[in-house]
Amino acid sequence: MRARRLAAVAVAALLAMTGCSSPAADEPIGGGSSGPAGPGSGAAGPVTVLAAASLTESFTAIGTRFEQVNPSAEVSFSFGGSAGLAQQIIAGAPADVFAAASPTTMKTVTDAGAATGTPVTFARNQLVIAVPKGNPKGLATLAALAGSGIKVALCAEQVPCGTAAGKALSAAGVRLTPVTLEQDVKAALAKVKLGEVDAALVYRTDAKAAAADVDGVEFPESAGAVNDYPIVALEDGPNPAGAAAFLTFIRTPEAQRILTDAGFQQP
C-alpha cells in the first residue's frame, strides 16, 4: 500500500493530462471503509471518479445532481478507456471511485488489491453501428461493413468496446479490417463525426449522445455482446466517505433515470 501511495503523486500528473448483480435498496454498493452514506448525507470535500469514456454525459449529469444534494462535496471526473484507467489505478492514481465498462477490466483492479468492497453492476450497454447522419452508404448490417471500400473504425481489442465488437463480429461470422483501432469509444465515434470513416461500432449511448451528427443502426448480434458496467470504491482513496456517498447515489431512482435516458439498460 505504501508503494502505491508514493506513486500517487506521479500518476496525478498523468491524470491531469488525460483529462455482478444489482443490490437491494437497503444494501451498500461497492463498499467503502466508512460504511454507506446516502444522498444528502453530508458528504464533503473532493470526490474523484475515474470512469469509462462512454459514461461521460451521464456521469457529468449525475455529478451535478450529487453536488446539489451534497453541497459540501465537489465531484471531479477523469474519463477514458477503461483499460488505461485501470492501469493508472494500479499504479497508484489518487482517486476514490472507479466505474468500468466491463467486469474483465474491473477485475484487473480488484486482483491488484486496489479496490475496497465488491464491485457492483449499475448499468449495461450494447453496441450499434454509428454512421454519418442519414446513413449515406446504407449500412444496415454487420456484413455490410465488410463491403468493398467501406472504412470502419473499431475500439482496440483490449478496450471493452473492442472486446464487445469482436464478440458481435464473430457471432455474425463477419471478418473485416478496420482502418483504425482506437483506445476508447469516443475516439472511434469521432472518426465518424469527422468523416474519416464510414462507420464505427460504438455503444448505443454514445451514438445517442451524438445524435446531431450520427445515426445509430441497431443489429441483432449486439444482444450477445452486452457489457456490464461495474463500480467500486478504491483502496486508499482520499475521501472514502465521499466515495460511499457517490456509490449510493448511483443506485437512486434519479441517477438510474439519468442513465436510462442516456440509453443504458438497467442491471
C-alpha positions in Angstrom: 0.0 0.0 0.0 2.9 2.4 0.8 4.4 2.0 -2.6 1.0 2.9 -4.2 0.8 6.0 -2.1 4.2 7.1 -3.1 3.3 6.5 -6.8 0.2 8.6 -6.4 2.0 11.9 -6.9 3.5 10.9 -10.2 0.2 9.4 -11.5 -1.7 12.5 -10.6 0.1 14.4 -13.3 -0.8 11.7 -15.8 -4.5 12.0 -14.8 -4.4 15.7 -15.3 -3.1 15.2 -18.8 -5.6 12.6 -19.8 -8.2 14.8 -18.5 -22.4 -8.9 -10.8 -25.9 -8.0 -9.7 -27.8 -5.0 -8.6 -28.1 -4.6 -4.8 -31.2 -4.4 -2.8 -32.4 -0.9 -2.0 -31.1 -1.1 1.6 -27.7 -2.6 0.8 -24.5 -0.6 0.4 -23.0 -0.5 -3.1 -19.3 -1.2 -3.7 -18.1 -1.0 -0.1 -16.2 1.9 1.4 -14.4 1.8 4.7 -16.7 4.4 6.3 -19.9 2.5 5.5 -22.8 3.5 3.3 -23.7 7.2 3.1 -26.9 8.1 1.3 -27.5 11.1 -0.9 -27.7 14.3 1.0 -25.9 12.6 4.0 -23.3 15.3 4.4 -20.6 14.1 2.1 -18.0 16.7 1.9 -14.8 17.6 0.1 -13.5 16.5 -3.3 -14.6 13.1 -4.7 -12.5 11.9 -7.6 -14.2 9.4 -10.0 -12.4 7.6 -12.8 -15.0 6.4 -15.4 -15.2 4.8 -18.8 -15.5 7.2 -21.7 -19.0 6.1 -22.5 -20.2 7.4 -19.2 -19.1 11.0 -19.9 -22.5 12.6 -20.5 -24.5 10.6 -17.9 -21.9 10.8 -15.1 -21.5 14.5 -15.7 -25.2 15.0 -15.2 -25.2 12.6 -12.1 -22.2 14.5 -10.7 -24.1 17.8 -10.9 -27.1 16.4 -9.1 -24.8 14.7 -6.5 -23.3 18.1 -5.7 -26.7 19.7 -5.4 -27.8 17.3 -2.7 -24.4 17.3 -1.1 -23.4 21.0 -1.4 -20.2 20.5 0.6 -18.9 17.9 -1.9 -17.2 18.5 -5.2 -17.0 15.7 -7.8 -14.3 15.6 -10.4 -14.1 13.1 -13.2 -11.4 11.6 -15.4 -13.0 9.8 -18.4 -11.1 7.5 -20.7 -10.6 3.9 -21.9 -11.3 1.5 -19.0 -8.1 -0.4 -19.5 -6.0 2.7 -19.3 -7.8 4.0 -16.2 -7.3 0.6 -14.6 -3.6 0.8 -15.1 -3.5 4.3 -13.7 -5.3 3.0 -10.6 -2.9 0.1 -10.1 0.0 2.5 -10.5 -1.4 4.5 -7.5 -3.7 7.1 -9.0 -5.2 9.2 -6.2 -8.9 8.5 -6.9 -12.0 7.5 -4.9 -14.2 5.6 -7.3 -13.8 3.5 -10.5 -16.6 2.8 -12.9 -15.5 0.4 -15.7 -17.2 -0.6 -19.0 -16.6 -4.3 -18.3 -16.1 -6.8 -15.4 -12.9 -8.0 -17.0 -11.3 -4.6 -16.8 -12.6 -4.2 -13.2 -11.0 -7.5 -12.3 -7.5 -6.1 -13.1 -8.1 -3.5 -10.3 -9.6 -5.9 -7.8 -6.9 -8.5 -8.4 -4.3 -5.9 -7.7 -5.9 -5.2 -4.3 -6.7 -1.6 -5.4 -10.4 -1.7 -4.6 -12.3 -1.9 -1.4 -15.6 -3.8 -1.2 -17.2 -5.8 -4.1 -17.8 -4.2 -7.5 -21.5 -4.0 -8.4 -23.1 -3.7 -11.8 -25.0 -0.4 -12.0 -25.8 -0.3 -15.8 -25.5 -2.2 -19.0 -24.7 -1.1 -22.6 -24.6 -2.6 -26.1 -23.3 -1.7 -29.5 -24.8 -0.1 -32.5 -23.3 0.8 -35.9 -22.6 4.5 -35.9 -22.8 6.1 -39.4 -22.9 9.7 -40.6 -26.3 11.4 -40.4 -28.6 9.9 -43.0 -26.6 6.8 -43.4 -25.3 7.7 -46.9 -23.7 4.3 -47.5 -26.9 2.5 -46.5 -25.1 0.3 -44.0 -27.7 -1.8 -42.2 -25.9 -5.0 -41.1 -22.5 -6.1 -39.8 -21.9 -7.9 -43.1 -22.2 -4.6 -44.9 -19.2 -3.3 -43.0 -17.0 -5.8 -44.8 -18.0 -4.4 -48.2 -15.5 -3.1 -50.7 -14.3 0.4 -49.9 -16.1 0.7 -46.6 -13.9 2.3 -44.0 -14.6 1.2 -40.4 -13.3 2.3 -37.0 -13.2 -0.1 -34.1 -12.0 0.1 -30.5 -8.8 -1.7 -29.8 -9.2 -5.3 -28.6 -8.1 -4.6 -25.0 -10.8 -1.9 -24.6 -14.2 -3.1 -23.5 -16.0 -1.7 -26.6 -13.4 -3.5 -28.8 -13.9 -6.8 -26.9 -17.7 -6.4 -27.5 -17.2 -5.7 -31.1 -15.1 -8.8 -31.6 -17.9 -10.9 -30.0 -20.5 -9.4 -32.2 -18.5 -9.8 -35.4 -17.7 -13.4 -34.5 -21.4 -14.1 -33.9 -22.2 -12.7 -37.3 -19.4 -14.6 -39.0 -18.0 -11.3 -40.3 -14.3 -10.6 -40.7 -13.2 -7.1 -41.5 -10.1 -5.0 -41.4 -10.6 -1.7 -39.6 -8.7 1.4 -40.9 -8.1 2.4 -37.3 -8.2 1.0 -33.8 -9.0 3.5 -31.1 -8.3 3.5 -27.3 -11.8 4.5 -26.3 -15.3 4.6 -27.7 -15.4 8.4 -28.0 -12.3 8.3 -30.2 -13.9 5.7 -32.5 -17.1 7.8 -32.7 -15.1 10.9 -33.5 -13.8 9.3 -36.7 -17.4 9.0 -38.0 -18.2 12.6 -36.9 -15.1 13.9 -38.7 -16.0 11.9 -41.9 -12.8 9.9 -41.7 -14.6 6.5 -41.7 -18.0 5.3 -43.0 -18.9 3.5 -39.8 -17.8 2.6 -36.3 -19.0 0.1 -33.7 -19.8 2.1 -30.6 -22.1 1.9 -27.7 -25.8 2.8 -28.1 -25.4 5.6 -25.5 -22.6 7.3 -27.4 -24.5 7.3 -30.7 -27.5 8.7 -28.9 -25.4 11.5 -27.3 -24.0 12.4 -30.8 -27.4 12.1 -32.5 -27.0 15.5 -34.1 -24.1 14.2 -36.2 -24.6 10.4 -36.4 -27.2 7.7 -36.7 -27.1 4.5 -34.7 -28.0 1.4 -36.6 -29.2 -1.5 -34.4 -28.1 -5.0 -35.3 -29.2 -8.3 -33.7 -25.7 -9.7 -32.9 -25.2 -6.9 -30.3 -27.6 -8.7 -28.0 -24.9 -11.3 -27.5 -22.2 -8.7 -26.6 -23.9 -6.6 -23.8 -21.4 -5.0 -21.5 -22.0 -4.9 -17.7 -20.7 -1.7 -16.0 -19.3 -2.3 -12.5 -18.4 0.4 -10.0 -16.3 0.2 -6.8 -14.7 2.4 -4.2 -10.9 2.4 -4.4 -8.5 1.3 -1.7 -6.6 4.3 -0.2 -8.9 6.7 -1.8 -8.5 10.2 -0.2 -12.3 10.6 0.5 -13.9 7.2 1.5 -17.0 8.8 2.9 -17.5 10.8 -0.3 -16.9 7.6 -2.4 -19.5 5.7 -0.4 -22.0 8.6 -0.8 -21.4 8.7 -4.6 -21.7 4.9 -4.9 -25.0 5.0 -3.0 -26.3 7.9 -5.2 -25.7 5.8 -8.3 -28.4 3.4 -7.3 -31.0 6.0 -6.6 -34.0 6.2 -8.9 -32.9 9.7 -10.1 -29.4 8.5 -11.1 -30.8 5.4 -12.7 -33.2 7.5 -14.7 -30.3 9.7 -16.0 -28.6 6.5 -17.1 -31.7 5.1 -18.7 -32.4 8.3 -20.5 -28.9 8.2 -21.9 -29.6 4.8 -23.4 -28.1 2.5 -20.7 -30.0 -0.6 -19.7 -30.7 -1.3 -16.0 -28.8 -4.3 -14.5 
